[in-house]
C-alpha cells in the first residue's frame, strides 16, 4: 500500500466518522425528541417552541457535519 493509498483511507475514515456523527446528531437531537413528544414518552415537560428550536439546531449541526464529510472526500488523491 502506497502512502497515497494510506492518505486516502484516512480521509475516507474521517469522512465516514463526520457523516455518522452528523446522522446521529439529527436522530438523537431532532427525531427522537419529536417522537417522544408525539407518543407522550418524553420524561420532561418541554415547551414545543424549545423542542422545535433544539430540533432545528441539531438538524443544522448534522447538515454541517455532513457537508464537512463531503469536503473531506474532495481532498482524495
N, C-alpha and C positions, 0 to 999 in steps of 0.2 A: 504494500500500500504506500503510495507516494504521499509526500507532505501535503500536496493539493487535495488529495482524497481525504486525508485526515481533517484538513481545514473544512472541507465541505460537510463532512459528517458532523463536526462540532457545530457548524452553523445550522444544519438541519435539526440537530438535537435541541439547540437553543430556541429555534423557531417552534418546534413542537411543544416545548415547555411553555413558551409565551402563549401559544394558541390554547393549550389546555387550561392554563390559569385564567385566561380570558373567558373561556367557555364556563369554567367553574364559577367565575365571578357573576356571570349572568344567571346561572341556575340558582346558586345559593343566595345571591343578593336580590334577585328580581322574581324569578319564577316561584321559588319555594314560599316566600312570604305572601305572595298573592294567592297561591293555592291554599295556604294556611288560613288566610283571611276569608276566602270564599267558603271553605269547608268548616270554618269555625274551630279549627285546630290550633290557631295561634294562641300561645300561652299568655302573652302580654296584650294589654289593650292599647293599640296604637291607632292614632288618628289616621284616617285614609289619606289625608294630604301628606303626612310624613311618610307613609308607606309608598305612595306614588313617587315622591321626591327621591327617596332612597333607591327605589327600583330603577328609576331613570338614571340615577347616578351610577349604579352598578352596571347597567347596560352600556353606558358611555365608557366606563372603565374597561369593560370586556371588549368593546369595539376598538378601543385604543390599543389594547394588548394584541388583538388580532392583527391590527394594522402594523404594529411593530414586528410581529412574526413575518408578515408578508415582506416588509422592508428588509428583514434579515435574510430572507431567501434570495433577494435580488443581489446579495453580495457573493453568491456562489461563483466559484471559479470555473 
